[in-house]
């Protein structure tokens, strides 16, 4: 099994604690509200929200993905770190065993955040995955997600 590791930084004009809460703790209620054109629902199907919890995200029709299941690996509200693994999805089934995403939310001098994310792709057997395509496509999708969260909080500062 091969491993592909990618590093990304996502700047967001939202304070780290607020961004962490939205992205890590309130995802089931906020993400379908913020991105209704992409996310139909997000729900915990096993566990209590802590490590070991399984979450299912169902995407709207016509998207590349129909659903994804995530397993929370670690969550630290004090240090604003969060990691989860994508353990099941209807994309790359034959090539990728799982993907683990590790996040660290840090503050910027302007009062916003930087989300540092490490993505670790565990490749099945001799399968081939284009690292540049992953970096380009999924980096852009995640940047878009954070920009949507930013726009939501800029429009709704008391949310």
N, C-alpha and C positions, 0 to 999 in steps of 0.2 A: 504494500500500500504506500502510495506517495502522499506527500503533504505539500500544500501550497499555502504560504502565509502572506497576507497582505496587511499593510498599515495604512490607515486613513485618518485625516483630521477634518472635522466638520465644525466650522465656526457658526455659532447661533447667537442672536441678539436677545437671549433669554438667560436669566441667572441660572447657575448650575443646579441648585437645589430644585428649582421649579421645573427645569428641563428633565432632571432625573425622575422627579415624581411623575411627570407626564409620560415619559418614554418607558419607564420601568415599573411604576406602581399603578398608574391609572390607565394603562394601555387599553384595557378591555372596554372602557367607556369612552375615552378620548379619541382613539384612532379612528373608529368608525364615524365619529362626529366630525373630526378634522378632515378626513379623507374618504367621504362617502362614495366618491366615484371609483375608489380602488378597494376599500375594505368594507365588506358586507357585515362581518361580525368578528369579534374576538372574545374568546371565553376560556376560562379554566375548566378543563375536563378531568383533571386529577390533581389533588394536592390543595394547599392553602395559600399559595402565592410565594412561598419560600423555595429554597433549593429542592429540586426533585419534582416541582410542579410542572405539569404538562398543560400547555396552552394551544388551542387550535384557532388559527386565523383563517377565515373564509373570505375569499376575494370575490369581487363582483364579476359577473359573467363577461367573457370576452378578454380576460386578462391572461397573461402568460401562465400564471398559477391559478389553480382552483382553490387550493388550501395549502396550509403549512402547519406543521406541529413543531412547537418549540419546547425544550426542556430547560428550565431555569437551573443553571449550574451553581451560581453564587450571586448574592445580592448584599451590598453593604451600604446602607443609607448614610452612615456617618462619613465614610470615605468616598461616597458617590461612585461606586464601582458596581458593575452589573455584567454578568455573562450568561449567555444561553446558547444552547445548541439547536440547530435546525435538524430534527431527527427524522422528519418525514415530510415529503412534499411531492407533488406530481411534476417535478422538473429534475433532470439529471439523475433519475432513479438508477440508471445503469452505470453511472460514472462516479457518483459521490456517495460515500458512506454517511457522512454528516458534515456539518459546518459549525464551528464554534466561534461565537462572536464575543469578544471581551471589550467592555466599554469603561472608560474613565472620563468623568465630567470635571473639567477644571475651569476656574474663573479667568476672565480676561480683565485687564485694567478698566475697560469701558463698562463693566458690569454684566457682560454677556458670558458665553461659555465657549469652550472648545471641547468637543467630544472626540477623544482619541479612541480609535477602534482598531483592534487586531482581529482579522478574520482568518481562521485556520480551516482549510478545506482538506478533508481526509478522502483521498481518491481510492476507489476500489481497484484492486489488482493492477492490470496494465492499461486501464482506461486512460484516455487522454482528455485533458481539460485545458482550454486556452486561458492562461493566466491573464493576458492583456484584456481579453474579452470580459472576464470576471471583473477585473479592476475597473474597466470602463463602464460596463452596464450596471453592475451592482453598486459601484461607487456613486454613480449619477443618481440611481434610485434612492439610495440612502440620503444623499445630499438633498434631493427633492423632498423626502420625508421630513428632514429637519427644517427645511425652509417652510414647509406647510405648518409645522408646529410653531415656528417663529411667527409666521403671519397670523396664526390663530391668537397667540398671546399678545402680539402687538395690537390686534384689533379688540382683544378682550383682556385688558391688563389685570382685571380683578378675578379672572377665572382661575 
